[in-house]
Amino acid sequence: MLVVSSPPATPRLSSDRLRQERASGVRRLARGETLFHTGDERDQLYRVERGALCHYVRWDDGHHEVIEFAFPGDIIGFGHLTTHTSTAQAVAKTIVSRISEAEFEQLLETDGQLAARFAAAGDREFDFMRARSIEHGRGNPAKRVAAFLAALARLNADEGRNPGIITEEFSSGAVAGHLNMTVGDLAEVLRRLEADGLVASDTDGLRISDIDALEQYADAT
């Protein structure tokens, strides 16, 4: 991927204009205007009809990483989470049209490139959540693990899987490495979370008793 300097800041659409464009199913973007920002609710899918969009992630250290450029015919705005973890900004005068979830699902079955981009979006969201969990729990391993487990549970729910079961082998060195911890520290945190009634061992992996309680634990620890 390409790392770029920070794009120029641009104002968000007025609420009146946004409502009008959403009602028509078409968005017209000036050069430098954003289609969506990190943290925005993911409630629309778009096809680029004209122009081009730069799709990028802004990481916590401030650098911007370009994911892709979307050109006419490309679909953008998809993902597994309920909020965007990336930003799409017009690099020229751009027109996008709204597409339905049903149309998107049909395209996934016939367009191999789109299916690959959708899979990559899941991997990118995982990396984004992991980085945020590490930053959120810096200096506090229990908060780090709790935040990461809660994020994985939410991702499972958004992908139609059981949010209460994390199938990863959480005692593994790979998971500990993801969270910048030792295997021993990870095992100790899991024992603490289990003693607090937040998680439990399960034949399919790790069971989460209450996602909301786990998130509150991550915030309060």
N, C-alpha and C positions, 0 to 999 in steps of 0.2 A: 504494500500500500504506500501511498505518497503522503508525506508529511508536509503541510503547508503552513504559512503564517496565518494569523487570525484574520478572517474575512471582515470587511467593514460592517459595523453595527448598522442595522436597519430597523425602522419602526415597524411595529406590528400593524396589521390591518385594523381599521376601525370596526367596531362591532356591527354597525349598520351595513357597511360594505361586505363584511364577511357573511352576514345573514343573507344578503341579496345574492351573492355569488353561490352560496351553498344551495339556495332555493333553485337557481338556474342549472346547477350541476356543472358549472364551468368556472374555473378560476383564471384570471388574467394577471400575470405577474410582471412588474417592471424589472429591469436588470437590477440585481442586488436585493430584490424582495424575497422574503422567505415563505415557503409553502407550509412548513411546520418546523418547530423548534424542539430541542431536547426538553422533555417534561410535559409537552403538550399531550392532551388526550388523543389517543389513536382512534378516531371515529370516522375516517374517510380513507378510501383508496383511490388513487388517481392514475390516469393514463396521460402521458405527455403527448400533446397534439402538435405543438409547435415550440421551437426554442430548445432550451437545455437547462438542466438543473445540476448543481454540484451537491452531492450527497456526502456529508462528512460527520465525523464524531469529534466532539470537543472533550478531551480527557481532563482529569482533575488537575494535572500539572500545567494546564493552559494551552497545550499544543493541539492543533487540529489535524485529523487524519482523514484524508479523502477515501471514501468507500468506493465511489463510482460516479460517473456522469450519466445522467438519464437523458435520452434523446427521444424524438418522436416515435411512438409505439411502445416505449418502455412503461412498465407499471411501477409505481412508487408509493410508499406509505405503509407497506405491509410489515408484519412482525407478529410476535407471539404475546408481547406484553400489552397492557392497556394504555401505556404511555410511550411516547417516542423516546428512544435513547440516542437519536441522531437528529441532524438538521438538514433540510433541503433548501438550497438557495438558488434562485435563477441567475444564470450567467449571461442571459440575453432576454429580450422580451419573450415571454413564455406563456403558453396557454395549456392548461390541463383540464381534463374532464373527469368527473366522478364515475367510478364503476362500482357495481354491487359486489357483496361478498360471494353471491352465487356465481357471478361471472368470473370472479377471481378463482374460485374453486375449479370451474371448468377449464380455465386457462392453465392451471397447475397440472391438470391431467394430460394436456396436449403439448405444453411448452416446456421442454427439458431445461432450457436456460433459465426460465422463470422459477422452476422448481429448485434448481441449484441455488439461485439467489435467495429463495425463501429459506432453504436450509442454512445458508451462510448467515442469514439474519438471525437465526436462532443461536448460532455459535457466537455471533457478535454480541447479542444481548447477554449471553452467559458471561463473556469476558467483561462486559460493562458492569454487570451486577457484582462480579467478583472484585473488580477494582474498587467499586463503591463500597463494598463490604469491608475490604481491607482498610480503606481510608476512614470509613465510619468507625471501625473498631481499632484504630491505631493505638497501640499501647495497652489494649485490653483484649486478650484472646477470646474471652467468653462472648463479648459483644460482637467480635468479628465473626465467630462461628454462628452465633444466633442470627445475625443479620443475613449471612449467606444462606443458611438453611431456610429462613423465611422467604428469601427471594426465590430460591429454587422451588419452594412449595407454590408460590404465586405463579411461577412460570409453568409448572405442571398443570395448574388449574386452567391457565389460559390456553394450554395446548390440548385440553380435554383429558388429561391423565389425572389419577388420584392425587390430590394435593397433599394428602396425609402420609404418603409413602415416598421416601427418597431412595431410589434404587442404587445410588452410588455406594461403593464400599468406603465408608467414611473413616475407617481406621487406616486407610492406605497412605503410603508416602506421597502418592500423586495428589490426593486431596489436601494433605498437609502442605505440600509445596505450593498448591494453588493459593493457599491462605497465608503463605509466608510463616509457617509454623513448623515445629518438629512433630514427629508422629506421637511422641510422648505427651507434648502439650495438648495436641488435639484429643488424644484419648482422655486426658484429665478433664478437659472442657466437656466432652460428651458425658462423662460420668457425672459432672456437676449438673448438666442440663437434665439428665435422667433422674437424678436425685430430687430435682425441683419439679418433676412430673411433666416436663415439657417435651421430652422425646423418650423413645423406648426402642429396644432392639426388635426387629421383625424378621420373619423368614425371607421377606422380599427386600430387606434393606434396613432403613431407619424409619420409624413411625413418628410422626409429629402429632401430638395430641390436640394442640390449639395454635393455629397460625397467628392469630391476633395476640395471644399471650406471649408467643415467641418474639414477635415484633416489639411488644412492650418491654420485654426483658432486654432486648438489644438496645433499646432507647434508654432504659433506666440503669443498666448495669454500670 
